[in-house]
């Protein structure tokens, strides 16, 4: 019996050490992401989170941030190959989704990738990638109606869509108001769950006034 208790204690200690190692890596990665100044910095952050995810195998958040950083890098570098980056982001998102089904935050990333690809050639890609973006946001809201990032992304997208096609600032304003309100009351499940986007939502709302 004593041996059984020792084995249980040892397994518990190993699990705790593994969790602490993961948490330390996540904190380091998020710190690097906050300090990133260039697209190359952000790509390095993405690669770091991908290594963490590949080492852990079962932590969707590491793949999520690897994808998120990769997407942000695409916006930071105007000359970047957006389609190539989108392909990498989509691969990382698929790995996150394999571990975490029907997740609102992951669906938000899908919308961001679709928008990034749409902006390569808005005139010819608006219909296909616009539909993908809308479907992703609908899925994000359905999975978590209180996720402020879903409404923020939706509002920012719609405010840049011509009124003739169902967009415009008047349409986006109430959606962005909801996003800002939800940001103020958001309660992330852990220190590593997404909280980003509040400043962007507030800025977009201000431009709709």
N, C-alpha and C positions, 0 to 999 in steps of 0.2 A: 504493500500500500504506500509506503514511504517513497519507493521508487517511482510510483505513478505520480505522486504529488510533485516530485522533483522534475519529472519529465514535463508535466503541465506547466510548472513554474518556468522551466527553461524555454518552452515554446512561447509562453506569454512574454518573456523577456526579449526573445528574438523578434517577435511580432512588433513589440514596442520600439525596438531599435530600428527596424525597417521603416516603421511609420515616421519616426523622428527624422530619419535620413531623407525620406520623401518630403516631409514638411520643410526641412532645411533647404532642399533643392528648390522647392516651389517658392519659398521666400526669396531665395537668391535670384531666381529667374524673374520674379515680379519686380524686384529691385532693379535689375538690369533693364527691364522693359521701361520702367519709369524714367530711367536716366538716359535711355537711347536718344541720340540726337540726329542720327542719319539713317538712311535706308539700310546701309550695311550693318549698322549697330542693331537694327531691328531684325535683320536676317540672322545675325549671330544669336539673338535672343530666341528666335524660332528654332534654330538648330539645337540650342541648349535644351529647350523644353522637349524637343523630339527625342533627344538622348535620354532624358529623364523618363519619358513615356515608354521608350523601347526597353529601358532597364526594368521598369515596374510592371509593364504588360497589362495591368488591370486598372490603371488610373486615367479615366477619360479627361480629367481637367488638364493634364500635361499635354495631351494631344490638342485639346481645345486652345490652349494658349500658344502652342506651336503654330496652329493655323491662324489664330488672331494676329500674332506678330507678323506672320508672312503677308497677311492681307494689308496690314498697316504699312509695311515696307513698300508695297505697291503704290500706295497713295503718297508716300514720302518722296518717291523718285518718279518724276513725270516721264522720264525716258525708259522706265522699266518695261519689260515685256509682260504686260498685264495678263495675257492669256497663259503664258508659261507659269507665272506666279499663281494664277487661279487654278491651274492644274495641280500644282503642289498643294495648295490650300485645300482643294477638294479631296485629295488623297488623305491628308491629315484629318479632315472632318469625317471622312468615312471610317477611319480608325477610331475616332472618338465615339461616333455613333454606334459602332459595333459593340462598344462597352456600355453605352448609355442610350437607350432607345427613347424616342419621343421627348427629347429634351429641348426646351424652349431656347436656351442659350446657343445650342448647336444649330438650331434652325435660323437663329439670327445671323450666324456666320455664313450660312448658305445664302441668305439674302445679300450679304455684303459681297460675297464672291460674284453673285449674279450681276450686281450693280457694277462691280469693277470690270467685268467682261462687257457689259452693255456700253460702258463709257468709251471703249476702244473705238466703236463706230455706232453712235446712238441712232443714226438714221436707219441703218440696215438691221440693227440688233434690238431695237426697242421692243418689238413685239415678242420675240422669243425670250429674251433675257428679262424683259419687264414682267412677263408672266411667271417666270421662275422666281423672281424676287417677290412678287405678290403672294405666290403660293407658299414660299418659305416663311414670310411674315405671318400669314394666316395660320400656319402650323405652329409658329412660335407663340402666338396669342392663345391658340387653342390649348397648347400644352401648359401654359402658365399665363392666365389673364392679368396677372399682377407684375409681369416682367417689364420694367420701364424701358429696357433696351429695345424691346419689340416695337413699342409705340414711338420711341425716338427715331428709330430707323425708318419706320413707316412714314412718319411725319416729314422727316428730312427728304425722303424720296418724293413724296407727293407735292411738297412745296416747289419742287423743280420740274414737275410735270405740267405742261400747258393746261390751262383751264378747259380748253376744247376737248382734252382727253381725260377729264375728270380730276385734274390736279389743281394746283394753285395755293396761294397762301391762306385763303379763306377756308379751304378744305383741310389744310394741314394744321391750322392753328388749334382747334380743339383736341386733336390727337397729340400734339406737342404739349398742350396744357396737361393732359392726362399723364404723359410721360414724366413731366417735371414733378407733378404731385406724387407719382409713384416712386420716383427717386428719393423723395424726402422720407418715405416710409419703408423703403426696401430693407429687408433683413436677410442678408446672405447666409446660406447654410453653414459656411465655414469662412475662415479668414482668406481662403483661396478661391472662393466662388466669385464670379464676375460682379463688379460694382461700377465699371467704367461707363462713361457716356453722359453724365449729368451736365457737365459744362457745355457740351455740344448741343444738348437738347435745349438748354436755357438760351444759348446763342441763337439757335434756329427760331425759337419762340419769339425772341426779341425782334427778329427780322420780319416776323409776321404781324407785328403790332401796327 
